[in-house]
Amino acid sequence: MSTLTDAMRRHHRALLEEIGRSADTVSQQTTDGDLGSLVSLLQTELLPHARGEERFLYPAIDPLVAAHARPTATMSVDHEFIEQGIADVTTLVAGVRAAADTQRAAAIGRLRDRLLELRAILRLHTDKEERVYFPLLEAHLSAAEQERLLQSLHEA
C-alpha cells in the first residue's frame, strides 16, 4: 500500500461510516438540523470526493488499466456483491419464515434493507453496462456476432 491508497481507503471508510450512521438515525423524529447535517455531509464530503476522483484519480488510472489490467474487472467485483446479496437475501428469507411473531417485523426490516442494498448495486451495475458497454457492442460487433453473444448468454 502507499500513502495515496492508504489515504483514499481511510476516506472511503469514513464516508461509508458517516453515511451509514446518518441512515441509521433517520426516523420520524429526525430534526431539520439532522437533515441539514446529512445534506451537508453529502455536499461537502461525498460530492467533492467523487469530483476529485473524476478530475485527478481516474485520468491517472486510465492508462494503467489499459496497460496492466482488465477493463471489466470492476464489473466482476459488482457480480461478487450481487452474489453475496442473493445469498444474504436467501438467508434472511429463511429468518423471516422461522421468526416468532414478536421478531417477524424486525426480520422483515432486515430483509427489506438488504433488498434495497441489492437493488442499488444492481441498478448501478446495469446502468454501467447499458451506458458504457452496450454502445460499444452495438457499434463494433456485427449483427451476427451480437446474436451469437445473446445466444451464449441465454445458454448460460
Secondary structure, DSSP 8 states (H G I E B T S, - for coil): --HHHHHHHHHHHHHHHHHHHHHHH-STT--HHHHHHHHHHIIIIIHHHHHHIIIIIHHHHHHHHHHHS-TTHHHHHHHHHHHHHHHHHHHHHHHHHH--HHHHHHHHHHHHHHHHHHHHHHHHHHHHIIIIIHHHHHHHS-HHHHHHHHHHHHH-
